[in-house]
C-alpha cells in the first residue's frame, strides 16, 4: 500500500521497491504498470528495484510486465533483455500475458474477450458450468473494455490480464482491467453534477453497482454496463475490487446484489488516474 502520493511530488525521483518474499497478483501488477506510466508521463524519474530478482521479478517478466512500463524507467538490478513473456508467450495455460488496450483503437481488441475467455479451457476442466463461466467472462470483458473507451480519454494504453489460481487455498480466476484516463467517477460527475457533486468517489462507485447509475440517466435505458458485469459476477460469487483516482472499493456479493453493507470503501487514497477493476471468480477445488 502506498504511504504517500507519488503524483504530489514535484521535480523528484520516485523509487518503488519490491521486497523479498513479495507475491504480486495480476491485479497489483496492472496497478503498478499504470502508476509507473502515469508518473513517467508527468516527467518523474522512476526507479523500480527488486530485493530478490528471482522471485516477483521472474513472475512479472513472465507476464510481460517489463514490455508495458515506460522505457525511461530505471529497473534494478536490470531490465530483462528478453523477458519470459517473449520466450514463453502463450505457453503457460495457467497465466495469460498482459494485453494492451490502445487508446482510440477499439477495433484492435475486438477479439480479445473471446481470446481470454478461451484461455480458461484448461483451468476450468472439471468445473461445473465451465462453458457458461467462459461465456460470462467474455461478456464481462466486452462490457468493461467498452467502458474503458467510453470513460477513458487517455494517451496511455489500458491493460487487461487474466490468471487462474488453481493451487490457492480457494481456487479462483482473477480478471483485471486498468486504464489511466479520466475515470468513471469524473465522467459521471460531469454528466450529473447536481446529483453527484457532494458524493465521494467511493459512494459514486457503490451507487453504480447497486443502482446501475450511468452518465445517461436511468430513464435513457443506456449505460449500466458495469452493473451488468456485477450481476454476472454475482452469479458465481465473485468479489469485485474497484480503484478510482482517490478511492478503493471492495464489493462482496450478498444474497441477491452487491448490498450496501457488503461494500467496503476507502476514500482519500493516493492519486491513481483512471478506473481499475478486478473480478475474482471463485472455483470449486
DRENGU-998542 format. One record per residue (C-alpha): residue in three letters; z, x, y. Coordinates in Angstrom, 3 decimals, m for minus. Layout:
{site "ALA" {Z X Y}}
...
This chain:
{site "UNK" {0.000 0.000 0.000}}
{site "UNK" {m0.913 1.343 3.422}}
{site "UNK" {2.127 2.017 5.605}}
{site "UNK" {0.151 2.422 8.825}}
{site "UNK" {m3.045 1.011 10.273}}
{site "UNK" {m5.780 3.678 9.987}}
{site "UNK" {m8.026 1.626 12.278}}
{site "UNK" {m5.462 2.018 15.066}}
{site "UNK" {m5.725 5.813 15.052}}
{site "UNK" {m7.801 7.353 17.815}}
{site "UNK" {m9.600 10.702 17.527}}
{site "UNK" {m7.597 11.680 14.458}}
{site "UNK" {m8.377 12.567 10.879}}
{site "UNK" {m7.179 10.286 8.088}}
{site "UNK" {m6.097 11.662 4.721}}
{site "UNK" {m5.935 9.351 1.719}}
{site "UNK" {m4.136 10.907 m1.242}}
{site "UNK" {m4.411 9.573 m4.792}}
{site "UNK" {m1.215 10.723 m6.585}}
{site "UNK" {m0.711 11.861 m10.156}}
{site "UNK" {m0.499 9.073 m12.749}}
{site "UNK" {m2.176 6.625 m10.359}}
{site "UNK" {m4.139 3.884 m12.081}}
{site "UNK" {m6.801 2.333 m9.871}}
{site "UNK" {m8.012 m1.186 m10.643}}
{site "UNK" {m11.592 m2.180 m9.962}}
{site "UNK" {m10.333 m4.324 m7.064}}
{site "UNK" {m8.391 m1.444 m5.492}}
{site "UNK" {m11.434 0.814 m5.842}}
{site "UNK" {m13.632 m1.575 m3.853}}
{site "UNK" {m10.972 m1.967 m1.163}}
{site "UNK" {m10.756 1.811 m0.892}}
{site "UNK" {m14.534 2.243 m0.589}}
{site "UNK" {m14.626 m0.431 2.116}}
{site "UNK" {m11.774 1.118 4.101}}
{site "UNK" {m13.240 4.626 3.910}}
{site "UNK" {m16.684 3.481 5.009}}
{site "UNK" {m15.268 1.423 7.869}}
{site "UNK" {m13.273 4.385 9.188}}
{site "UNK" {m16.249 6.709 8.783}}
{site "UNK" {m18.434 4.261 10.728}}
{site "UNK" {m15.883 4.460 13.551}}
{site "UNK" {m16.234 8.244 13.604}}
{site "UNK" {m12.981 9.137 11.869}}
{site "UNK" {m12.810 12.319 9.788}}
{site "UNK" {m11.748 11.222 6.306}}
{site "UNK" {m10.123 13.401 3.657}}
{site "UNK" {m9.848 11.898 0.171}}
{site "UNK" {m7.660 14.084 m2.037}}
{site "UNK" {m6.643 13.810 m5.691}}
{site "UNK" {m3.416 15.346 m7.016}}
{site "UNK" {m4.731 15.150 m10.582}}
{site "UNK" {m8.550 15.197 m10.651}}
{site "UNK" {m8.710 14.441 m14.392}}
{site "UNK" {m7.047 11.028 m14.038}}
{site "UNK" {m8.097 8.484 m11.394}}
{site "UNK" {m10.836 10.863 m10.251}}
{site "UNK" {m12.610 10.622 m13.611}}
{site "UNK" {m12.371 6.830 m13.706}}
{site "UNK" {m13.704 6.485 m10.156}}
{site "UNK" {m16.542 8.882 m10.936}}
{site "UNK" {m17.434 6.826 m13.994}}
{site "UNK" {m17.735 3.600 m11.982}}
{site "UNK" {m19.942 5.198 m9.305}}
{site "UNK" {m17.251 5.254 m6.617}}
{site "UNK" {m18.420 8.506 m5.031}}
{site "UNK" {m22.006 7.282 m4.666}}
{site "UNK" {m20.786 4.486 m2.407}}
{site "UNK" {m18.455 6.300 0.000}}
{site "UNK" {m19.898 7.746 3.213}}
{site "UNK" {m21.496 11.213 2.805}}
{site "UNK" {m19.276 12.657 5.555}}
{site "UNK" {m16.057 12.040 3.582}}
{site "UNK" {m14.289 15.283 2.586}}
{site "UNK" {m13.396 14.866 m1.113}}
{site "UNK" {m10.839 17.302 m2.514}}
{site "UNK" {m10.941 19.236 m4.739}}
{site "UNK" {m14.657 18.361 m4.512}}
{site "UNK" {m17.133 15.513 m4.721}}
{site "UNK" {m18.810 15.447 m8.152}}
{site "UNK" {m22.327 16.881 m8.069}}
{site "UNK" {m23.329 14.488 m10.847}}
{site "UNK" {m20.984 11.539 m11.308}}
{site "UNK" {m20.036 9.877 m14.550}}
{site "UNK" {m21.965 6.802 m13.447}}
{site "UNK" {m25.163 8.848 m13.122}}
{site "UNK" {m24.677 10.357 m16.582}}
{site "UNK" {m23.412 7.308 m18.470}}
{site "UNK" {m24.661 4.420 m16.323}}
{site "UNK" {m24.754 1.209 m18.336}}
{site "UNK" {m23.441 2.936 m21.440}}
{site "UNK" {m19.876 1.608 m21.379}}
{site "UNK" {m19.616 m2.028 m22.412}}
{site "UNK" {m16.064 m2.210 m21.007}}
{site "UNK" {m17.000 m1.176 m17.460}}
{site "UNK" {m19.723 m2.292 m15.092}}
{site "UNK" {m20.512 0.212 m12.360}}
{site "UNK" {m20.149 m0.743 m8.706}}
{site "UNK" {m23.189 m2.601 m7.392}}
{site "UNK" {m24.253 m2.504 m3.763}}
{site "UNK" {m24.935 m5.680 m1.785}}
{site "UNK" {m27.214 m4.512 1.066}}
{site "UNK" {m26.819 m6.407 4.360}}
{site "UNK" {m29.666 m8.744 5.178}}
{site "UNK" {m31.386 m8.319 1.804}}
{site "UNK" {m30.173 m11.291 m0.182}}
{site "UNK" {m33.253 m11.307 m2.385}}
{site "UNK" {m32.395 m7.803 m3.643}}
{site "UNK" {m29.356 m9.080 m5.565}}
{site "UNK" {m30.817 m12.365 m6.812}}
{site "UNK" {m30.445 m11.329 m10.462}}
{site "UNK" {m27.010 m9.699 m10.086}}
{site "UNK" {m24.860 m12.734 m11.079}}
{site "UNK" {m26.635 m13.126 m14.422}}
{site "UNK" {m26.672 m9.361 m14.984}}
{site "UNK" {m22.922 m9.008 m14.508}}
{site "UNK" {m22.085 m12.153 m16.458}}
{site "UNK" {m24.307 m10.951 m19.296}}
{site "UNK" {m22.388 m7.672 m19.432}}
{site "UNK" {m19.391 m9.649 m20.729}}
{site "UNK" {m21.046 m10.440 m24.078}}
{site "UNK" {m19.301 m7.589 m25.920}}
{site "UNK" {m15.898 m8.100 m24.282}}
{site "UNK" {m15.833 m11.842 m24.946}}
{site "UNK" {m16.594 m11.547 m28.645}}
{site "UNK" {m14.305 m13.945 m30.493}}
{site "UNK" {m13.247 m15.573 m27.228}}
{site "UNK" {m13.254 m19.405 m27.281}}
{site "UNK" {m15.906 m20.820 m24.926}}
{site "UNK" {m17.371 m17.342 m24.316}}
{site "UNK" {m20.756 m18.771 m23.274}}
{site "UNK" {m19.096 m21.178 m20.859}}
{site "UNK" {m16.977 m18.418 m19.321}}
{site "UNK" {m20.075 m16.278 m18.761}}
{site "UNK" {m21.841 m19.210 m17.137}}
{site "UNK" {m18.950 m19.833 m14.779}}
{site "UNK" {m18.580 m16.137 m13.907}}
{site "UNK" {m22.259 m16.199 m12.906}}
{site "UNK" {m21.640 m19.328 m10.803}}
{site "UNK" {m18.644 m17.753 m9.058}}
{site "UNK" {m20.710 m14.651 m8.292}}
{site "UNK" {m23.594 m16.698 m6.890}}
{site "UNK" {m21.280 m18.686 m4.626}}
{site "UNK" {m19.314 m15.671 m3.397}}
{site "UNK" {m22.350 m13.448 m2.817}}
{site "UNK" {m23.965 m16.259 m0.842}}
{site "UNK" {m20.761 m16.458 1.170}}
{site "UNK" {m20.984 m12.707 1.879}}
{site "UNK" {m24.318 m13.256 3.608}}
{site "UNK" {m23.132 m16.345 5.491}}
{site "UNK" {m19.951 m14.805 6.881}}
{site "UNK" {m20.518 m11.053 6.860}}
{site "UNK" {m22.821 m9.925 9.709}}
{site "UNK" {m22.274 m6.237 8.957}}
{site "UNK" {m24.175 m2.965 8.916}}
{site "UNK" {m22.170 m1.799 5.891}}
{site "UNK" {m23.141 m2.813 2.373}}
{site "UNK" {m20.987 m5.177 0.394}}
{site "UNK" {m19.804 m4.220 m3.090}}
{site "UNK" {m19.304 m6.021 m6.378}}
{site "UNK" {m17.911 m4.837 m9.711}}
{site "UNK" {m16.622 m6.348 m12.926}}
{site "UNK" {m14.408 m4.953 m15.679}}
{site "UNK" {m12.818 m6.409 m18.797}}
{site "UNK" {m9.330 m5.144 m19.644}}
{site "UNK" {m9.147 m5.940 m23.345}}
{site "UNK" {m6.320 m3.464 m24.070}}
{site "UNK" {m3.984 m4.690 m21.323}}
{site "UNK" {m0.744 m6.490 m22.232}}
{site "UNK" {m2.532 m9.628 m21.048}}
{site "UNK" {m6.277 m9.179 m21.683}}
{site "UNK" {m8.378 m10.216 m18.697}}
{site "UNK" {m11.671 m9.861 m16.866}}
{site "UNK" {m11.426 m8.687 m13.264}}
{site "UNK" {m14.276 m9.581 m10.898}}
{site "UNK" {m14.095 m8.023 m7.413}}
{site "UNK" {m16.321 m8.599 m4.371}}
{site "UNK" {m15.900 m6.860 m0.993}}
{site "UNK" {m17.716 m6.958 2.320}}
{site "UNK" {m16.940 m5.262 5.632}}
{site "UNK" {m18.187 m7.881 8.054}}
{site "UNK" {m16.523 m10.347 10.417}}
{site "UNK" {m14.565 m12.021 7.656}}
{site "UNK" {m14.392 m15.673 6.725}}
{site "UNK" {m11.377 m16.375 8.951}}
{site "UNK" {m13.188 m15.279 12.119}}
{site "UNK" {m16.244 m17.352 11.220}}
{site "UNK" {m14.108 m20.428 10.610}}
{site "UNK" {m12.106 m19.965 13.820}}
{site "UNK" {m15.298 m19.727 15.864}}
{site "UNK" {m16.620 m22.906 14.232}}
{site "UNK" {m13.379 m24.906 14.607}}
{site "UNK" {m11.365 m23.317 17.433}}
{site "UNK" {m9.322 m26.422 18.265}}
{site "UNK" {m8.142 m26.847 14.685}}
{site "UNK" {m7.599 m23.237 13.646}}
{site "UNK" {m6.718 m21.357 16.839}}
{site "UNK" {m2.951 m21.356 16.200}}
{site "UNK" {m3.119 m20.840 12.434}}
{site "UNK" {m2.561 m17.423 10.882}}
{site "UNK" {m5.242 m15.874 8.696}}
{site "UNK" {m3.155 m16.471 5.594}}
{site "UNK" {m2.771 m20.162 6.495}}
{site "UNK" {m6.530 m20.494 7.020}}
{site "UNK" {m7.292 m18.942 3.618}}
{site "UNK" {m4.800 m21.232 1.889}}
{site "UNK" {m6.499 m24.193 3.621}}
{site "UNK" {m9.940 m23.007 2.432}}
{site "UNK" {m8.877 m23.070 m1.205}}
{site "UNK" {m6.591 m26.083 m1.109}}
{site "UNK" {m8.696 m28.405 1.053}}
{site "UNK" {m12.208 m26.989 0.892}}
{site "UNK" {m12.194 m26.016 4.588}}
{site "UNK" {m15.632 m24.858 5.730}}
{site "UNK" {m17.227 m23.963 9.041}}
{site "UNK" {m19.450 m27.071 8.797}}
{site "UNK" {m16.564 m29.536 8.643}}
{site "UNK" {m15.564 m31.827 5.809}}
{site "UNK" {m17.931 m34.612 6.861}}
{site "UNK" {m21.049 m32.415 6.606}}
{site "UNK" {m20.971 m32.034 2.826}}
{site "UNK" {m21.943 m28.381 3.291}}
{site "UNK" {m19.992 m25.218 2.620}}
{site "UNK" {m16.910 m25.154 0.444}}
{site "UNK" {m18.345 m22.547 m1.932}}
{site "UNK" {m15.075 m20.666 m2.185}}
{site "UNK" {m13.260 m23.870 m3.041}}
{site "UNK" {m15.713 m24.464 m5.894}}
{site "UNK" {m15.097 m20.916 m7.102}}
{site "UNK" {m11.369 m21.570 m7.105}}
{site "UNK" {m11.848 m24.737 m9.156}}
{site "UNK" {m13.882 m22.840 m11.746}}
{site "UNK" {m11.349 m20.017 m11.884}}
{site "UNK" {m8.537 m22.547 m12.226}}
{site "UNK" {m10.150 m23.917 m15.356}}
{site "UNK" {m9.487 m20.580 m17.028}}
{site "UNK" {m6.076 m19.931 m15.497}}
{site "UNK" {m7.413 m17.257 m13.145}}
{site "UNK" {m5.418 m15.649 m10.380}}
{site "UNK" {m7.262 m15.084 m7.110}}
{site "UNK" {m6.481 m12.250 m4.698}}
{site "UNK" {m7.835 m12.530 m1.158}}
{site "UNK" {m7.785 m9.798 1.505}}
{site "UNK" {m8.982 m10.649 5.014}}
{site "UNK" {m8.662 m8.489 8.146}}
{site "UNK" {m4.884 m8.787 8.637}}
{site "UNK" {m3.647 m10.917 5.743}}
{site "UNK" {m3.162 m10.798 1.982}}
{site "UNK" {m3.118 m13.980 m0.112}}
{site "UNK" {m2.420 m14.271 m3.836}}
{site "UNK" {m3.287 m17.684 m5.217}}
{site "UNK" {m1.771 m18.609 m8.570}}
{site "UNK" {m3.054 m21.692 m10.388}}
{site "UNK" {m0.735 m24.649 m10.670}}
{site "UNK" {m1.397 m27.581 m12.965}}
{site "UNK" {m4.294 m29.083 m11.024}}
{site "UNK" {m5.072 m26.917 m7.999}}
{site "UNK" {m4.085 m23.832 m6.079}}
{site "UNK" {m0.968 m25.560 m4.814}}
{site "UNK" {0.709 m24.547 m1.573}}
{site "UNK" {3.871 m23.357 m3.295}}
{site "UNK" {1.751 m21.131 m5.521}}
{site "UNK" {0.078 m19.263 m2.668}}
{site "UNK" {1.861 m16.012 m1.863}}
{site "UNK" {0.874 m14.917 1.635}}
{site "UNK" {1.486 m11.941 3.883}}
{site "UNK" {0.274 m11.647 7.458}}
{site "UNK" {0.288 m8.526 9.683}}
{site "UNK" {m1.323 m6.352 7.014}}
{site "UNK" {m3.099 m3.147 8.166}}
{site "UNK" {m6.551 m3.986 9.517}}
{site "UNK" {m9.387 m4.090 6.983}}
{site "UNK" {m12.652 m5.606 8.161}}
{site "UNK" {m14.298 m8.319 6.115}}
{site "UNK" {m13.450 m10.538 3.161}}
{site "UNK" {m12.378 m9.098 m0.198}}
{site "UNK" {m11.912 m11.261 m3.287}}
{site "UNK" {m10.714 m10.541 m6.789}}
{site "UNK" {m10.728 m13.093 m9.613}}
{site "UNK" {m8.636 m12.348 m12.711}}
{site "UNK" {m9.795 m14.439 m15.675}}
{site "UNK" {m7.210 m14.357 m18.478}}
{site "UNK" {m8.489 m13.875 m22.024}}
{site "UNK" {m6.985 m14.581 m25.406}}
{site "UNK" {m5.702 m11.431 m27.144}}
